[in-house]
Amino acid sequence: MTASYLYMPSITALNGHSAAFASISQNVSNLTTSGFKNSETLFSDLVGSKNGSAFGQFSGIKPATRNLIEQQGSIISTNRSLDVAIDGAGFLVTNTAFDGSGETFLTRAGSIDLRVVGAPGAEQTFLADQSGNFLQGWPSDGAGGFSIGTGLGSLQPIRVDTGAALSAAAATTTATMSANLPAGSATAANFDLSVGVFDDLGNAHTLLFDFTKNVALDTWDVVATTPDGALSAGSPFSMTFDASGQIVSPASQTVGVTWANPATAAASSIAVDFSGMTQFGGAFTPRAISSNGNTLGTLVDATVNAAGEIVGRFSNGLTQGLAKLPLAVVRNPNGLTPQEGTNFSLSTNSGDLRLLEADQTAFGTFSPQAIEESAADLATEFSKLIITQRAYSSAAQTIKVVDEMHQVATRLKG
């Protein structure tokens, strides 16, 4: 029995340093894994006593692997529109099932991919992490904001295929026309300006304004027309300028249009801003012509911004928020339970999960089009490897010495 105690310190040392080798090996193998958090192995002494003795007996060492999840990796730009890194505290939230019924994981790996689910002909595309887990976010509230919540139940997977969202058609309600009408024009001289407008169904039309010089000083007759309907109000009218060439009236004119093509479109009322019109010498010069309104748009692609918003770009040229990523924080990140890949799950040691808006807190910020590199450092791991190798060799040598001592003692006893 006494001889077996001589071997115990060396055996526990070999086991402990083997655990250290495993940590180092894992760190080195993940040097290029984005969002990876390294670990280290620490040791404590094993001291035992027998029969109530006041004197302890050294029984070796006990390894304990500590996860350094709080350690920040370097942030590098990728120029990929959906990549996002977290600078500071916090995690992205993912779920193994697109309907949210799977396991919830936390990750710092922000290299976001697309994952397609559903039968052929009914496929849907969602944002997913490197492990294929579905990225979770607060959904759009349909009014330009997001449905922000505090619990995991407020999160949804983020769908980004063409059927995920539409940019609704909007009728033109305002337009701007700015041009210079030649001050030296003869009576009956004629010039045209046109602006593109939309009806409430998203159909594009042209609204034409015809300017004809009136016999009266500094006065022009204006008639509005459209090839797709008829003007029901606001046309014709007269436009007058003062002696310095600045417009006197009207600074704005509201025209009503009844659409005949298509007749199903609702009548439009468009306020046209003419305040930028002038009457100077020189040529007829259009300057600024614009209008609001848009056609129906389908989702073309998506990107993430510094607020964590997934912003969709639509075929009509407009953008709108699809979802907003929460910044998930816990009291003790190092207490999270490592899972497969670069994922972590909650534990009793980590504390409860809190969901925060990155642009409303100082815990951390999102860095768009970037990823966080592995927190493992090759030079550090090699230094640990050398120290661990020497310690392992010493433990092995100790066993050899104890064995030789045991053999000598056995021979002396014989």
N, C-alpha and C positions, 0 to 999 in steps of 0.2 A: 504493500500500500504506500509506503514511504517513497519508494522508487517512482511510482506513478505520478506523485506530486512533483517530482523533479522535471518530468516531461511537460506538465500542464502549461507553464508559462510560455514555453516555446511553441507548443501546438496552438494555443490561442493566438499567439503572435502571427503564426503563419496564416491562420484563418482570417485574422483582422487585416493583414496586409494584402491578402487575396481580395478582400472586399474593397480595399483601396485601389487595387489594380483594376477592378471592375468599374469603379467610378471614373478613373482616369481614362480607361478605354472608351467608355461611353462619351466622355467629353471630347476626346480626340476624334472619334468617328462622327461627331456632329459639329465639327468646326465650321462647316458651310451650310448648316441647317438654320434657316431664318427663324427667329423667335425662340431658339433653343436656350434653355437655362441650365447651367452646369451644376454639378454637385461636388461635394468633397466629403472625405471620410475622416472623422475624428475618433479619438481613442480615450477610453477611461480605464483606470486600474481596477482589477478584480482582486479584492482582499477578503479572505475568509478566516473564520476562527472556529475552533473546535472545543466542545465540552465547556463552553463558557469562558474560555481563556481570554485574558485581557490583551493578548498579543495576536496581531493579525498575521496571516500568512499570504504572501503575494502569490496570486494564482493566474497571473497573465493580464491580458488586456481584452477589452470588449469594444468592437467597432460600432460606430453610429454614423450613418450617412445622412448628411444635411443637404437639402436642396436650396440652392441660392437663387430662388425665383425672383427676388427683388432686384437682382443685379441687372443693370441696364446694358444692352448691347448697342453697338454703334448703329446709327441710322444712315442708310445710303439711298440715293435716288435711283428709281428704276424706270421712270417715265411710263409705267403701265397705269392706265387710267383708273383701275380699281384697287391698286395696291395702297395700303395704308399702314403706317407705323405709329406706335404710341410712344410719345416722349414723356416720361414720367411714370406715375403709377397708373394701374388699370389694365383691363383685358377686354378683348372682344368676346362676345357671347355666341356660341354655336349650339346646334342641336343635331343629333344623329338622324332625326326624321324631319322631312320638310313640313309636316303638319304640327310639329312641336311636341309630339307624343314620345319622342325618344329621350336619350340622356342629354343633359345640359353640360357642356364643357366650356372652359375658359381658355383662351389662347392669346399669345402675343405675336403669332405668325400671321402677318397681314398680307401675304401673297394670295390674293383672292382670285379664284377661278370660277368657271361656270359649270353647273351641274344640271343635266337634263333629266327630267322624270316624266313618267306618263307613257301611255301606249302610243304607237305611231299614229300620226294624225291629230293627236291630242297632247303633244309634248308641251311641257312648261319648263322654263329655264330659271334657275335660282343661283344666287351667289353662294359659294362654298369655300371652305378653307382647304389647305393642302391635303387634309385627311378625308375630304369629301363630306365633312359635316356642314350643315346649312347655317349660314351667317344669319344672325337674328338682329332685328331692328324695330324701332317704333314706326308704324305705318303712317302714310300721309293722311291728313284729315280732310282732304279734298278742297280745302280753302286756303292753300298756300302754306299751311303749317303742318304739324305732326301731332299724333295722339300720344303724348308723353305720359308714361306711367312709372310706377316705382317697383313693380314686381315683374317676375319673369312672364307672367300671364299677359303682360301688356306688349310683349314682343311677338313678332311674326317673321317668317322667312321672307327674303327679299327677292321678288320675282322681277326679271328683267327681259322677258321675251316681248315680241311685238304686241301680244295680247294682254300684257300686264297693265298697261295704262294707255289712255288716249288724251291728247290735247284737244279739248273741245273747241268746236268752231265758234267764232265770235264775230258779230256784225260790226262793221265800221260805224263809229259814232262821232269821231273827230278826224279832221284832216287839216293840213297846213299847206298853203300855196304862197310862195314868195317869188316875185319876178319884177323886172323893170320894164315898164311900158314906155316906149320912146316918146319924149316930150314933143318932138317936132313932127309927129305923125299927122298926116292929112286926114280930113274928115272921111269916114268910112274905112280907114285902115283897119285891118283885122289880124288878130293874133289868137292862138289857141294854147291852152294849158290843160293837161289831163292828169288825173290821179287814180291809182288803183284802189278799189274798195271791195268789201266783202258783205254778202247778205248774211242772215242769221243761220243759214245752212252751210256756210263756209264757201259758197260759190264766189269766184272772183269776177268783178265787173270793172268797167272803166267809166269814170265820171268826167265829162268834158266841159270845160268852161271856155266860151267864145267871147273875146273882148273886141268891141268895135268902137272906134273913135267917134264920139258925138260932136255935132257942130258946136255945142256949148264948150266954153273954155274949160280945160282940165277935167273933162267928163268923159267917161267910157260907159257904153251899154254892154251889160254882161248877160249871157244866156247859158244856162246849164242844160246838158242833155246826157243821155246814156243810150247805147244801142240795145240794152236789155230791159228797158222799161220807160216810164214817163215821169217827169217831175210834177209832183202834186203841190209843191209849195217852195217858196224862196227863189223863184226864177220867173221872169227876168228881173234885173235890178240895175241900178246905176251906181257907178263907182266914181268918186270925185277925189281930187288931189288939191293941195294948196299950192301957192306960188313957188314954194321951195321944193316941190316934188314929193312931199310926204302925204300919205293917204289921210283923207278926212273921214270918209265913210264909204262902205261899212267896214269896220275893223273885223267883223265876223258876220257870216251869213249862214243861217240854217236852212238847208234844202231838204225837202221830203221827196222820197223816191218810191214809186209803186212798181214792183218788179213784175215783168211779164215773162221773163225767161230766167229762172223758172217761176211760174205763177204761184207755186207753193211757198215761196220765200215770203217772209213777213215784210211789210213796208219798212223802209229805213228812214231815219232822221239823222242827218249828218251836219254837224256844226263845223263850218270851214273857216279857218283863221286866215284872214287876208291882211293882218297888221304889218306884214313884211313887204307888201307891195309898194313900189315907188314909181314916180314918173320923172325920170331924168333924161338928159340928152344922151344920144348914143343908140345902140341897137337894143332890140328886144332880147332880154337875158333872163331865162329861168334860173332861180337860185336854189330854193329848197322846197321840195314837194314830198309830203309824207302823209301817212294815215295809219290809224290803228286797225284792229280787227285781224282775223286770221282764218285760214281754212282748217279743216279737221286734220290732226296730225297723229301719226303712229310712232311708237317708240323706236328710235334708231340705235342708240347706245346709251351708256350710263357712265358716270364718273363719280368719284368721291371728293369732297372738299374738306377744308380745314375744320369745319364745324362737325364733321362726321356725317354730313348729308349725302345720300346717294341721289345724284341729280340726273334725271333723264333728259336726253336731247331728242326732239321729235322731228318728224319729216317736214313740218311747217316752219322749222327754224326756231321754235320756242323751246324753253327748258322749264322743268318743274321738278320739285322734290318728290322722290318716290318713297324714301324711308330715311330714318336718321339712326345712326349707330349709337348705342349707349356706351359710356365708359364704365365698365363694371369694376368696382373696387371692393376689397375685403380688408379686414383689420390686420391680418397676418398672412401676407401672400406666401411666405415660406412654409406655412402650414398647410397649403393646398396639397392634394394628393396627385402625384404625376400619373398620367394615363398614357396611352399609346401615342407616339409621335410627340408633338409639342403641345399636347392638351393637358389640362388640369381640371380636377373636380373639387367641389367644396368638401370640407371636413370639419370636425368639431374644433380642430386647432386653428383653422383659417378664419373662423368667424362668419357672420352673415354677409350676404351679398347685397351691395347697394348699386343701383343704376343711376348714373349721373349724365348730364349733358356736358360734353367736353368744353363747349364754349361758355358754360356757366359755372365752371369750377376751376380750381387751381391744382387739382390732383395730377392732371396730365392733359396733354393736348394731342390731337391727331396731326400727323404729317402725311399729306396726301402724295400719291405717286412715289412712295418710298416704302422700304421694309426695314425692320430691325434685324441686324445680323446676330449670329450666335454670340452668346455671352462668354463662351469658352475661349481661352487664349492659349495658343500652342506653346509659347515659351514657358508659361506658368505650368502647364501640364507636364512638360518635359522635366522641369525642375522637380515636380512632385514625383515623377516616375523614377528619377535617379535616387531620391531619398527613400522611396518605398522599396526599390530594388535592394538597396544596401541594408535596409532594416529587415527585409525578408531573408537575405543571405545570412545576416547575423543570427536570426532566429533558427535558421536551418543549421548553422554551425553549432549553435547551443545544443541542439538535439544530438548532434554528433558527439560533442564533448560529454554530455550526460550519459550517452550510451557507452562511451569508452570508460567513464567512471564506474558505471554499473558493471561492466565486464570485469574491470579490475577488482571491484568489491566482491564479485562472485568468485573469482579465482582465489582471492585471499581467504574467503570463507571456506572454500574447499580444502 
